[in-house]
Amino acid sequence: MHKVGRIPNSKVTNDQRDTEKPRKRSTMNILQENAIIQVRWSEQKTDDWTFFFTKYLLKRKKYVSLQQDTTFSFERPNEIFNMTTEERNVTSASCHDMEPHKATINFHLNTTSARSANAIAGDVREAGRPMREGNLPTGAIIYDDLGQPMMKPGTLKCTEAFGRYIDECGIAVLTMDITDLDVTPIHKAFDEVCRSAQNRGIRVVGTEIVGAVAKKTLIEAGKHFLEKQHRSIGIPEDDIIKIAIKSMGLDILKPFNIRKQVIEYLLEDEKGENEKAPQKLVDLTVKAFTEDTTRERPAPSGGTIAAYMGTLAAALGTMVANLSSAKFGWDERWQEFSDWAAMGQDLTTHLLRLTDEDAIAYNRLKAAIGMPNVNEQEKALRAEAIQKATLYAAQVPLRTMKAAMQAFIICKAMAKEGNSANASDAGIGALAARAAVIGAGLKVKINAAQLKDRSKAKELITEAQDLINRSDLHETEIMDIVNDKLTTGYH
């Protein structure tokens, strides 16, 4: 059986009741165990790029998160593009068979009794504790017909735990190993330990994560605590993570450094040290982004601006949803607006990625044009690469158009059902969404016009024009709602 980790340099008192010899797990082991789960394609969008990149990760044994996006640079080795359907199926099956996501947690208690900490551990760990006669702590252990102690199961599946007194801390600590975070997430374990401790007159005064965890773990925890507070979960990820840290007291004992204890950030920083990655447009300040657009170079271009307009449209709809969720007197509607805000936050994140992907599309086309062009073979390869890059450059803004169309849904709902004081914001969001759709449509048309496959070009242009026509109708409908509210006033 997998045994829980030992706190470094700790001493166990004589009333320690756990008889198993703990096994110390290194931070690197925990990091790898947690990181490997990040390549589960089933939790991401199941498009070809996910399959391609997942295969690449497994082949290279890299622990890289796919949470960032399923859109990748075209500067990667050619091997990631050379996969058959059978290989993709094998890859997906391999991902499903990966080891469960684990974590080790230390719950610090406001007691010096290791016996009390162990009692709480017995309440919550999956194995529970031996059943005793009279259900008394001092009662004789009850055995089954095979001579094995009969156990009373704990409340948390996939967990192992024990308590001990720590000299360095001067208090008792409950150490828990969670062997599958999909079954028992950290926030569920925290709530259950707090409940059991409170029943015994004890309180959890701080929590410590040993090693590193996936960002998803903290996001789920933050959303859990926000929902308990009847607050909207449609807020930026950094804010959600902060709620998780504060709610579980992860920064009480010592500062919680997300750059060191969240796998995605660890890998991001490690990549930054090993190779100089180009700065993303979305990481620039508003001023820097604007200045970058004015410079004498073709990227960022109109496609990037269109995608960012769509991002702002979704962001405005999300803002109105969050303000409506927190409106005085609308307490019973917090969940309704929280759902809209969560949808808007996801859409905002997706459109931000498309903002950078438009620049990637241009760089791919530029690289294709710069390929060798001397002999006939090189010319043929270059021409083929240019056509593929041109097709991609038309497909990216088409995806932007489709995503920006979703912003109309949120803006319309907020114009109609949201706080009337923010109706104008919903209207501006609709205007931004229409600008995004029309602007991206122009990029689809200009790039599709360069395709030799005229059938494909016609298909792209027709779809783009249809989206433009529909965006006109959506904007008119939303602006009618907004103008009506502005004319009649609000309270």
C-alpha positions in Angstrom: 0.0 0.0 0.0 1.2 3.5 -0.8 2.2 5.2 2.5 1.9 8.8 3.4 4.9 11.2 3.4 6.9 12.2 6.4 7.4 15.9 7.3 11.2 16.5 7.2 13.1 16.6 10.5 9.9 15.8 12.5 9.7 13.8 15.7 6.8 11.5 16.6 5.7 11.3 20.2 5.0 8.2 22.2 1.2 8.5 21.8 1.6 8.2 18.0 -0.8 5.5 17.2 0.0 4.9 13.5 2.1 1.7 13.2 3.0 2.0 9.5 6.5 3.2 8.6 6.0 6.4 6.5 7.8 6.7 3.2 9.3 10.1 2.4 8.4 11.3 -1.1 10.7 13.8 -2.8 9.4 17.0 -4.2 10.6 15.8 -7.7 8.5 12.6 -7.4 5.5 14.6 -6.4 6.1 17.0 -9.3 6.3 14.2 -11.8 3.3 12.4 -10.5 1.3 15.6 -10.7 2.6 16.8 -14.0 2.1 13.6 -16.0 -1.7 13.9 -15.6 -1.5 17.2 -17.5 -1.3 15.4 -20.8 -4.7 13.9 -20.5 -6.3 14.8 -23.8 -9.8 13.8 -22.5 -9.9 17.0 -20.4 -9.1 19.2 -23.4 -10.6 19.9 -26.8 -10.3 16.8 -28.8 -9.0 18.2 -32.0 -6.1 17.0 -34.1 -3.6 19.4 -32.5 -4.2 17.9 -29.1 -3.5 14.4 -30.4 -0.4 15.6 -32.3 1.1 17.4 -29.3 0.2 14.7 -26.8 2.0 12.1 -28.9 5.0 14.4 -29.0 4.9 14.8 -25.2 4.7 11.1 -24.6 7.4 10.4 -27.1 9.8 12.9 -25.5 8.6 12.2 -21.9 8.0 15.9 -21.4 5.6 17.0 -18.7 3.9 20.0 -20.3 0.4 21.2 -19.6 -2.2 21.2 -22.4 -4.3 23.5 -20.3 -2.6 26.5 -22.0 -4.3 25.7 -25.3 -4.5 23.2 -28.2 -2.9 25.7 -30.6 0.8 25.2 -31.1 3.7 26.9 -32.9 4.5 25.5 -36.3 8.2 25.7 -35.6 8.0 22.3 -33.8 9.7 19.2 -35.2 8.0 17.7 -38.2 7.5 14.4 -36.3 4.5 15.8 -34.4 2.6 16.3 -37.6 3.3 12.8 -39.1 0.7 10.7 -37.2 -1.9 8.3 -38.6 -5.4 7.9 -37.2 -4.3 4.6 -35.6 -1.4 6.4 -33.8 -3.8 9.0 -32.5 -6.1 6.4 -31.1 -3.2 4.6 -29.4 -2.2 7.9 -27.9 -5.6 8.7 -26.6 -5.8 5.2 -25.0 -2.4 5.7 -23.4 -3.5 9.0 -21.9 -6.5 7.4 -20.3 -4.4 4.8 -18.7 -2.1 7.3 -17.0 -1.6 7.3 -13.2 -4.1 9.3 -11.2 -3.2 12.8 -10.0 -1.9 12.8 -6.4 -1.1 15.2 -3.6 0.2 15.2 -0.1 -1.3 17.7 2.3 -0.4 18.7 5.9 -3.2 20.1 8.0 -1.9 22.0 11.0 -4.2 21.8 14.0 -4.5 24.0 17.1 -3.7 21.2 19.4 -0.6 19.5 20.7 -2.3 16.0 20.9 -1.1 13.5 18.3 -3.8 11.3 19.6 -6.5 13.8 18.6 -4.9 14.3 15.2 -4.9 10.5 14.7 -8.5 10.4 15.7 -9.4 12.9 13.0 -7.3 10.9 10.5 -9.3 7.8 11.4 -12.5 9.8 10.8 -11.5 10.8 7.2 -9.0 8.3 5.7 -10.5 5.7 3.4 -9.4 2.7 5.6 -11.0 4.3 8.6 -10.3 2.7 12.0 -10.8 -0.7 13.6 -14.3 -1.2 15.0 -14.3 -1.5 18.8 -16.8 -3.0 21.3 -19.3 -0.6 22.5 -18.1 1.9 19.9 -15.7 3.2 22.6 -12.1 4.2 22.0 -11.0 1.9 24.8 -13.2 -1.0 23.7 -11.6 -4.2 22.4 -11.1 -4.4 18.6 -13.6 -6.5 16.8 -12.3 -9.2 14.4 -13.9 -11.0 11.5 -14.0 -14.8 10.9 -10.6 -14.6 9.3 -9.0 -12.9 12.3 -8.7 -9.6 10.6 -9.8 -6.4 12.4 -13.2 -5.1 11.1 -12.8 -1.6 9.9 -15.2 1.4 10.0 -14.5 3.2 6.7 -13.6 6.9 6.7 -15.4 9.6 4.8 -12.8 10.3 2.1 -12.1 7.8 -0.7 -8.5 7.4 -2.1 -6.9 8.9 1.0 -4.4 7.8 3.6 -3.7 9.9 6.7 -2.2 9.9 10.2 -1.5 12.5 12.9 1.7 13.4 14.7 3.2 16.1 17.0 5.8 18.3 15.3 8.5 19.8 17.6 9.4 22.5 15.1 5.7 23.7 14.9 4.8 23.0 18.5 1.5 21.6 17.4 0.0 18.4 16.0 -0.3 17.9 12.2 -2.5 15.6 10.2 -0.7 14.4 7.1 -2.9 13.1 4.2 -1.9 11.4 1.0 -4.6 11.8 -1.7 -4.0 9.1 -4.3 -6.6 10.3 -6.8 -7.6 14.0 -6.8 -10.3 13.3 -9.4 -12.1 11.3 -6.6 -11.2 13.4 -3.6 -10.1 16.9 -4.6 -8.1 19.0 -2.1 -11.0 21.3 -1.2 -13.2 18.3 -0.3 -10.4 16.9 1.9 -10.0 20.3 3.6 -13.7 20.7 4.3 -14.0 17.2 5.7 -10.9 17.5 8.0 -12.3 20.9 9.2 -15.7 19.2 10.0 -14.1 16.3 11.8 -11.7 18.6 13.7 -14.6 20.9 14.7 -16.6 18.0 16.1 -13.6 17.4 18.4 -13.3 21.0 19.4 -10.2 21.5 17.2 -9.5 23.9 14.3 -7.4 23.7 11.2 -5.0 26.7 11.6 -3.1 26.3 8.3 -2.7 24.0 5.4 0.5 23.0 3.5 0.8 21.4 0.0 3.9 19.2 -0.2 5.6 19.7 -3.6 3.5 21.0 -6.5 0.0 20.6 -7.8 -1.7 21.3 -11.1 -3.3 24.6 -11.6 -6.6 22.8 -12.2 -6.6 21.6 -8.6 -6.5 25.2 -7.2 -9.0 26.4 -9.8 -11.5 23.8 -8.7 -10.9 24.6 -5.1 -11.3 28.3 -5.6 -14.6 27.8 -7.5 -15.8 25.5 -4.7 -15.3 28.2 -2.0 -16.8 30.9 -4.2 -19.9 28.9 -4.7 -20.1 28.3 -0.9 -20.1 32.1 -0.6 -22.7 32.5 -3.3 -20.2 34.4 -5.4 -19.7 34.3 -9.1 -17.1 31.9 -10.4 -16.7 33.8 -13.7 -13.7 35.7 -12.6 -10.0 35.6 -13.8 -8.0 32.5 -12.9 -5.6 34.5 -10.8 -8.4 35.7 -8.6 -9.9 32.2 -8.3 -6.5 30.8 -7.2 -6.2 33.6 -4.6 -9.5 32.6 -3.2 -8.3 28.9 -2.9 -5.1 30.0 -1.2 -6.9 32.2 1.3 -9.8 29.8 2.0 -7.5 26.8 2.8 -4.9 28.9 4.6 -2.1 27.9 2.3 -0.2 31.1 3.0 -0.6 31.2 6.7 2.4 29.0 7.7 4.6 30.5 5.0 4.1 32.4 1.7 2.5 30.2 -1.0 4.6 30.8 -4.2 2.5 29.8 -7.2 5.6 30.0 -9.4 7.1 27.2 -7.4 4.1 25.1 -6.3 1.9 25.1 -9.4 3.1 22.8 -12.1 2.2 24.9 -15.1 4.1 27.9 -13.8 7.1 25.8 -12.9 7.3 24.4 -16.4 6.7 27.9 -17.8 9.6 29.3 -15.9 11.8 26.3 -16.7 11.1 26.8 -20.4 12.0 30.5 -20.1 15.3 29.6 -18.6 16.2 27.0 -21.2 15.1 28.8 -24.3 14.2 32.3 -25.1 10.5 32.1 -26.0 8.9 35.0 -27.9 6.8 37.3 -25.8 3.1 36.8 -26.3 1.0 39.7 -27.4 -1.5 39.1 -24.7 1.3 39.6 -22.1 1.9 43.2 -23.3 0.5 46.2 -21.6 -2.3 48.1 -23.4 0.2 50.8 -24.3 2.8 48.4 -25.5 0.3 46.5 -27.6 -0.9 49.7 -29.2 2.6 50.8 -30.0 3.5 47.4 -31.4 0.5 47.7 -33.7 1.7 51.1 -35.1 5.2 49.9 -36.0 6.4 49.4 -39.6 5.7 45.6 -39.7 2.7 43.5 -40.7 2.1 41.8 -37.4 0.1 42.4 -35.2 -2.4 43.0 -37.9 -6.1 43.4 -38.4 -6.8 39.8 -37.6 -5.1 40.2 -34.2 -7.1 43.4 -33.5 -10.4 41.6 -34.5 -9.7 38.8 -32.1 -8.9 41.3 -29.3 -12.1 43.2 -30.1 -13.9 39.9 -29.6 -12.1 39.4 -26.3 -13.3 42.8 -25.1 -16.8 42.0 -26.2 -16.9 38.8 -24.1 -15.2 40.6 -21.2 -17.9 43.3 -21.1 -20.6 40.7 -21.1 -18.8 38.9 -18.3 -18.4 42.1 -16.3 -22.2 42.8 -16.5 -22.9 39.2 -15.3 -20.5 39.6 -12.3 -22.0 42.9 -11.4 -25.5 41.5 -11.6 -24.5 38.5 -9.5 -23.4 40.8 -6.7 -26.4 43.2 -7.0 -28.2 44.0 -3.7 -31.6 42.3 -3.7 -30.7 39.8 -6.3 -29.2 37.3 -3.9 -31.4 34.5 -5.2 -30.1 35.0 -8.7 -26.4 34.8 -8.0 -26.1 31.3 -9.6 -27.8 32.4 -12.8 -25.4 35.2 -13.4 -22.4 33.2 -12.1 -23.1 30.7 -14.9 -23.2 33.5 -17.5 -20.0 34.9 -16.1 -18.2 31.5 -16.2 -19.2 31.1 -19.8 -18.0 34.6 -20.6 -14.7 34.0 -18.8 -14.0 30.9 -20.9 -14.9 32.7 -24.1 -12.6 35.6 -23.1 -9.7 33.2 -22.5 -10.3 31.4 -25.9 -10.4 34.7 -27.8 -7.2 35.9 -26.1 -5.5 32.8 -27.4 -6.8 33.5 -30.9 -5.3 37.0 -30.5 -1.9 35.4 -30.4 -2.7 32.7 -32.9 -3.3 35.2 -35.7 0.3 36.4 -35.3 1.4 32.8 -35.4 -0.5 32.3 -38.6 1.4 35.2 -40.2 4.8 33.9 -39.0 4.0 30.5 -40.5 3.2 32.2 -43.9 6.3 34.3 -43.6 8.4 31.2 -42.9 6.9 29.4 -45.9 7.7 32.3 -48.2 11.2 32.3 -47.0 11.8 28.6 -47.9 14.6 27.8 -50.4 13.4 28.4 -54.0 16.3 27.3 -56.3 15.6 23.9 -57.9 12.2 22.4 -58.9 11.9 20.2 -55.8 12.4 23.2 -53.5 10.0 25.3 -55.5 7.3 22.6 -55.3 7.8 22.2 -51.5 7.7 26.0 -51.0 4.6 26.3 -53.1 2.9 23.6 -51.1 4.0 25.1 -47.8 2.7 28.5 -48.9 -0.7 27.1 -49.7 -1.0 25.3 -46.4 0.1 28.4 -44.5 -2.4 30.5 -46.5 -5.2 28.1 -45.7 -4.3 28.2 -42.0 -4.2 32.0 -42.2 -7.8 32.0 -43.5 -9.0 29.4 -40.9 -7.7 31.3 -37.9 -9.8 34.4 -38.4 -12.8 32.2 -39.3 -12.4 30.6 -35.8 -12.3 34.1 -34.4 -15.6 34.9 -36.1 -17.3 31.9 -34.7 -16.0 32.6 -31.2 -17.0 36.3 -31.4 -20.5 35.2 -32.4 -20.8 33.6 -29.0 -20.2 37.0 -27.3 -23.6 38.1 -28.7 -25.3 35.4 -26.7 -23.8 36.7 -23.4 -24.3 40.4 -24.3 -27.9 39.8 -25.3 -28.7 37.9 -22.0 -27.1 40.7 -20.0 -28.8 43.4 -21.9 -32.1 41.7 -21.3 -31.7 40.2 -17.8 -28.7 41.9 -16.3 -28.4 45.0 -14.1 -30.1 47.8 -16.1 -27.4 50.2 -14.8 -25.0 48.3 -17.0 -27.1 48.0 -20.1 -24.8 50.3 -22.0 -21.9 48.0 -21.3 -23.7 45.1 -22.8 -24.5 47.3 -25.8 -20.9 48.3 -26.3 -20.0 44.6 -26.0 -22.4 43.8 -28.9 -20.8 46.6 -31.0 -17.3 45.1 -30.2 -18.5 41.6 -31.2 -19.8 42.8 -34.5 -16.5 44.7 -35.2 -14.7 41.5 -34.4 -16.8 39.4 -36.7 -16.6 41.8 -39.6 -12.9 42.5 -39.2 -12.0 38.8 -39.0 -14.3 38.2 -42.0 -12.1 40.6 -44.0 -9.0 38.6 -43.2 -10.8 35.3 -44.2 -11.6 36.8 -47.5 -8.2 38.3 -48.3 -6.4 35.1 -47.4 -8.9 32.8 -49.1 -8.5 34.7 -52.3 -4.8 33.5 -52.4 -5.8 29.8 -52.4 -5.4 27.8 -55.5 -8.1 25.4 -54.3 -11.0 27.6 -55.4 -13.6 25.3 -54.0 -12.2 25.6 -50.5 -11.8 29.3 -51.0 -15.4 29.7 -51.9 -16.5 27.6 -48.9 -14.5 29.8 -46.5 -15.7 33.1 -48.0 -19.4 31.9 -48.0 -19.2 30.8 -44.4 -17.5 34.1 -43.4 -20.2 36.2 -45.2 -23.0 34.2 -43.5 -21.5 35.0 -40.1 -21.2 38.7 -41.0 -24.9 38.8 -42.0 -25.9 37.1 -38.8 -23.8 39.5 -36.7 -25.7 42.4 -38.2 -29.0 41.0 -37.0 -27.6 40.2 -33.5 -26.2 43.7 -33.0 -29.5 45.3 -34.1 -31.5 43.1 -31.8 -29.2 43.8 -28.8 -29.0 47.5 -29.4 -32.8 47.7 -29.5 -33.0 46.2 -26.1 -30.3 48.5 -24.8 -31.8 51.6 -26.2 -35.2 50.7 -24.8 -33.7 50.5 -21.3 -31.7 53.7 -21.7 -34.9 55.5 -22.9 -37.2 54.2 -20.1 -34.5 54.6 -17.4 -33.6 52.3 -14.6 -33.7 52.0 -10.9 
